[in-house]
Amino acid sequence: MRLLHRGGRGLLKQIKNIMRGEDNFITVLSCSIWNKEKSEEIEEVIKNNLDWDYVLRKSRKEGVSSLIYYCLKKFELQKYLPSEVLKNFEEIYYQNSVRNIFMVRETGKVLESFKKEGIESIILKGVFLAEKIYRNIALREMTDVDILIRRKDVKKANRILNSLGYPTPKYY
């Protein structure tokens, strides 16, 4: 077991040194969306002999495959990936984009119906983050929509959701 030095950039560098190369690739590329310039660190990591099957599995599990594909394109790093791996990332990105467009549209219908019935609501996590933080709905992988409402409006909200074709959960 290695001991980590406390403090600043040194600690981050030590953590990266003990991370598996593939995990480092996923972390660095996922975080690179916030940087304006291409980091040399990304190229350094991507040039390593990575286990691409692991990268695909892990990025899917972590929900960052679409983000990784976007950053690969943004920094023109596609040439470093095997074509089959790049194709997989691309398919995930476009499938996620289509699913999210549908989810955003459906969320709009739900929110509009809630508003008509006087139900105040707040969108949490996924859709909100995709639109407001990432500014590209394809980058945030999500499978559901979280909407916060007041306890007193739950029955009315369930009625509305049922009328829109969404079944009421057994418990909530």
N, C-alpha and C positions, 0 to 999 in steps of 0.2 A: 504494500500500500504506500502510495506517495503522499507526502505531506504538502499541503498547498500553502504558499506564501500569502499572507494577507495583504490586501490593498491593491487598488487601481488596476492599470493595464497589465501589470505583471501577473495578477491573478487570472485575468481573462486569457492571457497567453498560455498559462499553465493548464487551464481547463481545456483549451483547444489541443494542447499537446497530448493530453491523456484521452481525448475523444477518439473514437474510431474515425478513420478518414471519411467514410461515407456519412457519418453523423455530422461531422464538421462541414462537409459539403452542403448538406440539407440546411444546417443552421446558418451558415454564412450566406448562402443564396437566398434563403427565406427572409433574412434580415436586410438584404441588399436593396430591397424595394425603397427603403427610406433614404438611401444614399443617392446623391445627385450624380456622382462620378463613379465610374467602374473601379472597383477595388482590385488592386493587383493580387490581393489575397484570394479572390475568387478564382482567378486563373491558376494560381499556385495550387489550390486545392483540387480544382477540376482536372488538372493534368496528371494527378496521381492515378495509379492503377486501381480504380474503384470497382467494387462489386455492384454493378448496375442493377441486378435483380434486387439486391438488398435496398438500394437507394429508392427504387420504385415502390417496393413493399412498405418501407418505412415512411416515405413521403405520403403515400396513400393513407396509412394508419394515422399519421399526424395531421392530415388534411391540408397539406401544403403543396401538393403536386401542381396545381394550377398556378400557384404563386411562383414555383420554381420554373415552370415553363415560361411564364411571362418574363422573369428575370434573365433566363437564358437568351431569349429574344432581345430583350432590352440591351444587354451587354454584348450581343453578337457572339455568344459562346457555344452555339449549336454544333460547331465544327469539332468540338472536343468529345461529343457524345456519339456512341454507336447509333447508326440510323434507326434501328429498331427501338432503341430506348427513347430517342427523340420523338419518334412516331407515337409511342405509348403516352408520353407526356402531352403531346399535342392532342391526342384523342381525349384524354382526361380533361384537358383544358376546355375543349369545345363542348364536350358532353356536360361539363359543369356549367358552362355558360348558358346552354339551352335550358337546363334544369333551373338555374337561378332566375332566368328571365321569366319562366313560368311561375316560379315561387313569388317573385316580386309582383307580378300581375295578380296572382291570387291573393296575396297579402293586401294589395290595394283594394280588392273587392271586399275583403273581410273588414278592413278598417273603415271603408265607406259605409258599409252596412251597420257597423257599430256606431259610427257617427250619427247616422240617420235615426238610430234608436236611443241616442243620448248616452252611449257608453264611451267614457273616456278610456283611452288605451295608450300604452307605450310599447314600442317595439324594442326588444332586447336582443343583444348579440348579433347573430348572422346577417340578416337583411340590413340592419342599421349599419353595421361595420362595413359591409360590402359597398354600400352607397356613400356613406359619409367619410369613412376613414380610407379605405382602399381606392375609392372613386372608380372602381371597375368591378361590376358584380360578378365577373368570372373568376376573380381572385380568391374569393372567400368560399370555401367548400362547406356546404350545409345540407342537412337532410330534413330540417323542420324549421318552423318559425315560432319564436317565443314572443308572446304578446301578454303584457301585464295589464290586468283590469282590476277594478275594485271587487271585493268579495260580494257586495250586494248585487253586482251585475252578472254573476256567473250563470245563473239560470237563463237569463235573457240572452247572454252570449252563446250558450249552448244551443238555444233554440235557433239563433241566427246561423251558427255554424252548421247545424243539421239542415237548415233550409238551403244552404250553399253546397250541400253534399259531403260535409265533413262529419263523420260519426262522433258521437259523444263518448269520451273515454269512460271506462267503468268507474274510475275514481280520479279525483283531481284535487 
